[in-house]
Amino acid sequence: MEFFKKQTNFRFMPLRKRWYAISGILIFASLALIAVRGLNLGIDFTGGVVLELSFPQAANLDEVRGALATAGHGDATVQSFGSDRDVLVRLLPKPGENTAQVGQDVLAAVESTAPGVQLRRTEVVGAQIGAELAEQGALAALFSFLLIMAYVAFRFQWKLGVGSIIAALHDPILVLGFFAATQLTFDLPTLAAILAVVGYSLNDTVVVFDRIRERFVMTRNRSPAETIDLAINDTLSRTLMTSVTTLIAVFSLLFIAGDVLRGFSVALAIGVFVGTYSSIFVASSVALDLKLSARDLMPAQREKGAVDEMP
């Protein structure tokens, strides 16, 4: 199955400086937003109280939020999960707070607008546990990047490797910048989505770079920029088909799964888009500006007259 009926012949490399500027602006803005506004960390990382409520009929989330705000819990996160009668309430931790009393206060507040509601579960995530999860999540991201760098060093010629690492760093920074700008809740599923985005982007880059290597071997009468453009056009149909089919699944999660997986779905959706963009306009462009040539991709050969090792 092909996305385009005919072979495309788009010129990507002559526009690379324009895409560098766009990427540079987006990365700078993302880093500034992360530094100034920070991420809206979820209870997974901050600790807090999670309450599961069951309603006799479909719950009105706006009414629940209003009732909790009136009761002094304006910072509560209210979202549906499972059926439209099940609601999850998340409260940030407060020093010296009695968890059982919090559950009863929330139940009493919600009952004022929805009689018959039941408190099914109360779960406490301690601040220490949240801090440990944040530390472990950061270590998971760090080790993922170290392993990716090790794989890239083994898999690619160094000029291609530098391009793939820059692209792998480019994508999660933009996703984090979006979360800092919108203040969407950043929790463990969102972190998992960002790690998945890095893997997706790297896989896309590997496909493009493999074709670049093949094109440099087959094509001898074109400039490096033209050869890279040919390789990208060769894989463009596959790249877009993969992105579109992945986005269909991600948008299904975004619009059907509800608020529980909203951060996960949003991170994946943005990551798929920027991952596709970076494999074409970032990774390949960096390799070209590092003076990638056919000689770099040829297997090492012995000079004529070299003497084999003596037995």
Summary of the structure (lengths in Angstrom):
residues: 311
radius of gyration: 25.4
end to end distance: 54.6
largest distance: 92.4
contacts: 982
relative contact order: 0.15
helix: 65%
strand: 9%
